[in-house]
Amino acid sequence: MPKILHFADAHIDMANYGRHDPQTGLPMRVMDFLKSLDEIVDAAISEKVDLVIFAGDAFKDRTPQPTFQREWGRRIMRLSRAEIPTLLLVGNHDLSPALGRAHALESFDTLEVPYVRVIDRPMLLRPAEFITNREAIPVQVIALPWVSRSGIMAALSSAPAQRADLGVVNPIADILQRNRSGSSLSSYYEELGERLIELVRLWLAEAIDPSLPVILTAHCSVQGATYGGERTVMLGNDLVLPGSLVKDPRLDYVALGHIHKPQNLNEGFHPPVIYPGSIERVDFGEAHDEKFFIIAQVERGKTEVEWRKLANLRPFVDRTIRLDGEDRELAQAGVTDRLRAALPSADLLAGAIVRLVIEYPRDWEASIDEAALREYAAEAFEFHLVKRPQIDARIRLPGDQAIGSLTPLELLDLYWKANHVDSQNLLELSRLAAQVISELNTTAGSR
């Protein structure tokens, strides 16, 4: 029974918050991601898994800095030295859209790193391709990396033997030939998706050994999946697999990447269809998400899945408070205290990435003591104060009054208060308005 470790969406260079570590020179947020990656690699080695599947997106973009490539490489080399076969799928963030340009994981293929296989085109891997010093691993893997027009064209120009024996080269080649110019990207992905689905079904029907477990791994969206807060893909420009394909009972485990929200799309049934999610919280859209990797015992017709929660994630604290304009004088006296109370205690803020969003009447600006709030959150890793002053869109009348019952001066008074005219100007404006109205009434009465 093969034992696999599955993780995805490492994005180790997401240094979008914080500062640099003085000892390593790395952004401290990058170190957070690397700690999670170390935890995953440690588990793979200590538990002697038979296969590691990384389902795509090692970096935030296709041109990572050499320092970040070095840190990723150090972790993958640990798996290689431990003689653990490792599949690295190319994700959309790893791939260049231009034909002929290297993707972010290409160096592992170029250097022929032992036990590490980079998957940059659709392929079927059989047990003979997972040989260690012990023996071949009895598992078959259908692998679908992120597909692009240029990437599939490059794939079709290589590895002809694998395609020819399945008779699938012409359908995909025809799509690409027709879509070299003039067709919309969405129609391209739709038709390409159909052909890739045909390819997977053909492999399942004709190429797999029915006595051995089958894993499908893909970096893509699946119908019915719940997106996380990141929502980085664009509908219409994304390969979307149908739920019926990934839930095919001929599969024994489906290892997915691309969507950051952890989920099993076939809960309680076989096969497990799992997005483990990203390995660290990327932004405030994931503030409340736990992060995981998967250990799975894969057996034909039966798979046991264990969700492993990643420890020591940096906490995100996201709070929004709306200050009501009613009872203005009473509220303004303690507005900063109310804002502090919306946050956790100071000790729980230590080391956290914190965002406090305040919606408040515009004339409360002077009552918000920003310095006091920043002092309260001084131990936070990073503190974001987002101020959103509100302007009343309408004049609100007391519930027991109709507009026809109010005098012109009373209506003007409501208007000025709705626009937060300060009290000193309000008195002067009221005096001038009364004078103008009196003069108009006198003129009208003399006619």
QUIFENJO-V38419 format. One record per backbone hydrogen bond with DSSP energy under -0.5 kcal/mol. NH is the residue of the N-H (numbers start at 1). CO is the residue of the C=O. If there is no record, write none. Layout:
NH:CO / NH:CO
//
This chain:
2:298 / 4:2 / 4:296 / 5:51 / 6:294 / 7:53 / 8:277 / 9:56 / 10:57 / 11:57 / 12:58 / 14:11 / 15:13 / 16:14 / 21:26 / 25:21 / 28:19 / 31:27 / 32:28 / 33:29 / 34:30 / 35:31 / 36:32 / 37:33 / 38:34 / 39:35 / 40:36 / 41:37 / 42:38 / 43:39 / 44:40 / 45:41 / 46:42 / 47:43 / 48:45 / 49:44 / 50:3 / 51:3 / 52:85 / 53:5 / 54:52 / 54:87 / 55:7 / 55:53 / 68:65 / 69:65 / 70:66 / 71:67 / 72:68 / 73:69 / 74:70 / 75:71 / 76:72 / 77:73 / 78:74 / 79:75 / 80:76 / 81:77 / 82:78 / 83:80 / 84:79 / 85:50 / 85:83 / 86:115 / 87:52 / 88:86 / 88:117 / 89:54 / 89:87 / 90:119 / 91:89 / 94:91 / 95:91 / 101:98 / 104:94 / 106:103 / 108:105 / 109:105 / 109:106 / 110:106 / 111:107 / 112:109 / 113:108 / 116:113 / 117:86 / 117:115 / 119:88 / 120:118 / 123:143 / 125:123 / 125:141 / 129:126 / 130:127 / 131:128 / 132:135 / 137:127 / 137:130 / 138:136 / 139:137 / 140:213 / 141:125 / 142:215 / 143:123 / 143:141 / 144:217 / 146:90 / 152:148 / 153:149 / 154:150 / 155:151 / 156:152 / 157:153 / 157:154 / 158:155 / 163:159 / 164:160 / 165:161 / 166:163 / 167:163 / 167:164 / 168:163 / 172:168 / 173:169 / 174:170 / 175:171 / 176:172 / 177:173 / 178:174 / 179:175 / 180:177 / 188:184 / 189:185 / 190:186 / 191:187 / 192:188 / 193:189 / 194:190 / 195:191 / 196:192 / 197:193 / 198:194 / 199:195 / 200:196 / 201:197 / 202:198 / 203:199 / 204:200 / 205:201 / 206:202 / 207:202 / 207:203 / 208:203 / 210:208 / 212:209 / 213:138 / 215:140 / 216:253 / 217:142 / 217:215 / 218:255 / 219:144 / 220:218 / 220:257 / 221:239 / 223:241 / 225:222 / 227:225 / 229:285 / 235:233 / 237:234 / 240:238 / 241:221 / 241:239 / 245:242 / 246:242 / 247:243 / 248:245 / 251:248 / 252:214 / 253:214 / 254:272 / 255:216 / 255:253 / 256:254 / 256:274 / 257:218 / 262:260 / 263:275 / 265:263 / 265:273 / 267:264 / 269:266 / 272:252 / 274:254 / 274:272 / 275:263 / 276:256 / 276:274 / 278:260 / 279:9 / 286:283 / 287:284 / 289:286 / 292:276 / 293:308 / 294:6 / 295:306 / 296:4 / 297:304 / 298:2 / 298:296 / 299:297 / 299:302 / 302:299 / 304:297 / 305:303 / 306:295 / 308:293 / 308:306 / 309:307 / 310:291 / 316:287 / 317:353 / 319:355 / 321:357 / 323:321 / 323:359 / 324:322 / 331:327 / 332:328 / 333:329 / 334:330 / 334:331 / 335:332 / 338:334 / 339:335 / 340:336 / 341:337 / 342:338 / 342:339 / 343:340 / 348:345 / 349:345 / 350:346 / 351:379 / 352:349 / 353:315 / 354:352 / 354:382 / 355:317 / 356:384 / 357:319 / 357:355 / 358:356 / 358:386 / 359:321 / 360:388 / 362:390 / 364:361 / 365:362 / 367:364 / 368:364 / 368:365 / 369:367 / 370:368 / 373:369 / 374:370 / 375:371 / 376:372 / 377:373 / 378:375 / 380:377 / 381:352 / 382:352 / 384:354 / 385:383 / 386:356 / 386:384 / 387:385 / 388:358 / 388:386 / 390:360 / 392:390 / 392:418 / 396:394 / 397:395 / 401:398 / 405:402 / 406:403 / 411:407 / 412:408 / 413:409 / 414:410 / 415:411 / 416:412 / 417:413 / 418:414 / 419:415 / 420:417 / 421:416 / 426:422 / 427:423 / 428:424 / 429:425 / 430:426 / 431:427 / 432:428 / 433:429 / 434:430 / 435:431 / 436:432 / 437:433 / 438:434 / 439:435 / 440:436 / 441:437 / 442:438 / 443:439 / 444:440 / 445:441 / 446:442 / 447:444
//
